[in-house]
Structure formats: C-alpha cells, structure tokens
Amino acid sequence: MEAMLYQKLSNSKVKCLVCNHYCILQNGQRGICAVRENKNGIMHILNYSKTIASSIDPIEKKPLYHFLQGTSTYSFATVGCNMKCPWCQNYDISQRPKPGKPIEGITISPQEHIRRTIHYNCPSISYTYSEPTIFLEYAYDTMKLAKEKGLKNIWVTNGFMSKETLELILPYLDAVNIDYKGLNSIYKEYCLGDAITILDNMKIMKKANIHIEITTLLIPGLNDKPEDIQSIANDIFTSLGDNVVWHISRFFPAYKMKNTPITPRKTLLMAKQIGHDIGIKNIYLGNI
C-alpha cells in the first residue's frame, strides 16, 4: 500500500515525511522504522492492517490517570519503531522487523478494530505497545472511524512524529501519553531522536487541547542524577505548565540492558520531590 506522507525525489529516491528522521531512501531501502520501503520511487507501508498485538487494558496501564478514569481501552499495535532504545520493554514487537525481516502480524481491518472496541464496551482505542507514528495510515483510518462512532483516540508515543503527521492526526486525537526520556544526550546516543522536537510537539498538542500525560523512565547511570531529573522536570513544567500529569517510572532490566540495576525506590521519591518543588502538581510513581 502506498504511504500517505512522502516526497518523490530524483533518481527514484523518496523522502519519508512521517517522523522527524525524514529518511531519504534509495530504491529498495527501508527507513529506520523498517516498515516503510521505497519500491521503484513509491513509498510503501509494509505493516498496514498487520496487527501484532491487541488487548483490552485498563486505561491506567497506558498510563493515563486523568482521562476516562476507571475505564478499559481497546489497544493494538503493529511491529516497528523509529527509535532503538536498548532498554525497551516491548523490543520483541518494536524491533522485530529490523534490519529487513518480514513484517509479521494478523490481518485486522480498521473496521474490525472498531467493532471489537464497541463489542467490549470500551470508550476509547489506544494505539500503543510499539510506536503509532510508524503505522500512521493504519491508525489514521481507524481514528477517523472511531471519531464517527463517538470513541476517543489515544496515542502512547515517543513524540518524535513529524509536523506533517501531527497536523494530520490532531483533529482525531483526544489524549496522549508521551515517553519523554529527557536528556538530549540520551536521545542522541541511545535512541535516535532529539528532545527539542518532542518538546515542540508537546506544545503543539497542548495548544490543540489534547489531554497530555508524560512518562519518564529513570534508568540508573543514564538519567537518574538529581541534576538530570531537575532538567527533565523543568522541561515538562516549562512546556506544559503545572497541571500536567507526570509518571515517573522505575526501570527493570530488559533487552540490551539486562545487567543494569533496578531503579532504587529512593531515586523515584527524590524525583517526585524535585518535580513538586519545580511546580508540577500531578506526579505518580510507576512500576513500584
């Protein structure tokens, strides 16, 4: 299936406009996400309708604590991600198609996702588990149908989508949880991405009256020093104000960081105090 957001270049090259990597791809090449491929000068999406996971979750699992509290949300994902975080809890989904492996998943149409959402009495759909930006077309078609049925649309995202993608989804988006890792050095060294783009996208969402909650995973040795936490909390407060909801999450060894220790409870409590001192009112500790 042909992608929605891309630009044709000379010599059969294409420029993907879906996330802020803006990958320029030669014929036969896939993007960083590994689910978008240039086929003879046309950008194809390889994961449309290929659901790798679906479930009914408590909305607090997203986590969203100040949006549709106490309800269940129908959740689904495809494989792929535009980042490569070595601590990823869902690496078996997010990294599965890299570098050029087959795209796995069960064929489920947007219409079927809507039918299931209604059948299970869920007032919302969450595009989650992997990164919804990289299955934009699939999510977008589902979001439009959801809006027609009075259902809410939720993205659980790293926030590194392009301005083009954000403009496309904003009319249909109701709530987000953004995984904000904080320090730009972490994005550059470990993840692919940058903090400034994500903060800018947060501000655009806030201006559009999207409900925003932020999650920060505190990883020992990476972003858990007091000055690191101070910087992260200040970014969130400056960008979103004092009424933002901030989830501070405890790290457990996973993927390529199985030898990294669990975040001490005292670090989480310190982070919560730092956030409150800066002025953030709503702070919750996760994975404890």
Summary of the structure (lengths in Angstrom):
residues: 288
radius of gyration: 18.5
end to end distance: 42.7
largest distance: 56.3
contacts: 1012
relative contact order: 0.13
helix: 34%
strand: 24%
